[in-house]
Each structure stands twice: as structure tokens, then as C-alpha cells.
């Protein structure tokens, strides 16, 4: 499924973001897609920095997979 520049899957009672297809260096993860909370994010091997308050409004987020490329959180 697609939402803006995200590819995502429905899992359990929410959404997992699988891929970002845009060109922006700064990406905002929506708190919900299709009325369901975003509860899982698979980050990409190119991610190096996760900014302050990156998950501030993601109260339903349960899991984040951090690639080895992340240098700063």
C-alpha cells in the first residue's frame, strides 16, 4: 500500500512503514495512516541521524529497527 511517499503494511492493529520513496533528506513519520496508528518503522540502511523528538507524537509506536548506519539519536 502507498501513502504519500511511504510504502506500508497493515500488521496487528496498526501500520508498519516499510519504505520511503521520496527524495527529502528530512522525513516526518505520520502518527497514523488510513485511520490506523503507525506502530512499527523499518529504518533504511542510509539513515545516519535520528533527530530530537523524532518519535514525539508516535504514542502507539511499539518497535523501531535501527540499522548499523545510525550514528546519532
C-alpha positions as CSV (number, residue, x, y, z in Angstrom):
1,X,0.0,0.0,0.0
2,X,1.1,3.6,-0.5
3,X,0.6,6.8,1.5
4,X,2.3,9.9,0.0
5,X,5.9,8.6,-0.4
6,X,5.6,5.7,2.0
7,X,5.1,2.0,1.3
8,X,3.4,0.3,4.3
9,X,1.7,-2.9,5.5
10,X,-1.1,-3.5,7.9
11,X,0.0,-5.5,10.9
12,X,-1.7,-6.5,14.1
13,X,-3.8,-3.4,14.9
14,X,-1.7,-0.9,13.1
15,X,0.6,0.0,10.3
16,X,4.3,-0.8,9.6
17,X,6.2,1.7,7.4
18,X,8.3,-0.5,5.1
19,X,9.9,2.1,2.7
20,X,10.2,5.8,1.9
21,X,10.3,6.6,-1.8
22,X,10.7,10.4,-1.6
23,X,13.8,12.5,-2.1
24,X,13.7,14.6,1.0
25,X,16.6,14.3,3.4
26,X,14.3,15.1,6.3
27,X,11.2,12.8,6.7
28,X,8.3,13.2,9.1
29,X,6.6,9.9,10.0
30,X,2.8,10.3,10.3
31,X,1.2,9.1,13.6
32,X,-1.4,7.2,11.6
33,X,-2.2,6.1,8.1
34,X,-5.7,5.1,6.9
35,X,-7.1,5.7,10.4
36,X,-4.7,3.1,12.0
37,X,-1.7,4.0,14.2
38,X,1.8,3.6,12.9
39,X,3.2,1.0,15.3
40,X,6.4,-0.1,13.6
41,X,9.0,1.5,11.4
42,X,11.8,-0.3,9.4
43,X,14.6,2.3,9.0
44,X,16.7,2.2,6.0
45,X,20.5,1.5,5.7
46,X,21.2,5.0,4.7
47,X,19.8,6.6,7.9
48,X,22.6,8.2,9.9
49,X,20.9,10.6,12.3
50,X,17.6,10.5,14.1
51,X,16.7,14.0,15.3
52,X,15.4,15.3,18.6
53,X,11.8,14.4,19.3
54,X,11.7,12.2,16.2
55,X,9.1,10.0,17.7
56,X,7.4,12.6,19.9
57,X,3.8,12.1,18.6
58,X,4.1,8.4,17.9
59,X,2.4,7.2,21.1
60,X,1.4,3.9,19.5
61,X,4.8,3.1,18.2
62,X,6.0,-0.2,19.6
63,X,9.1,-1.1,17.7
64,X,11.9,0.5,15.7
65,X,14.6,-1.4,13.8
66,X,17.8,0.6,13.8
67,X,20.3,-0.1,11.0
68,X,24.0,-0.1,11.8
69,X,24.3,3.2,9.8
70,X,22.7,5.2,12.6
71,X,25.4,7.3,14.3
72,X,23.3,9.7,16.3
73,X,20.0,9.5,18.1
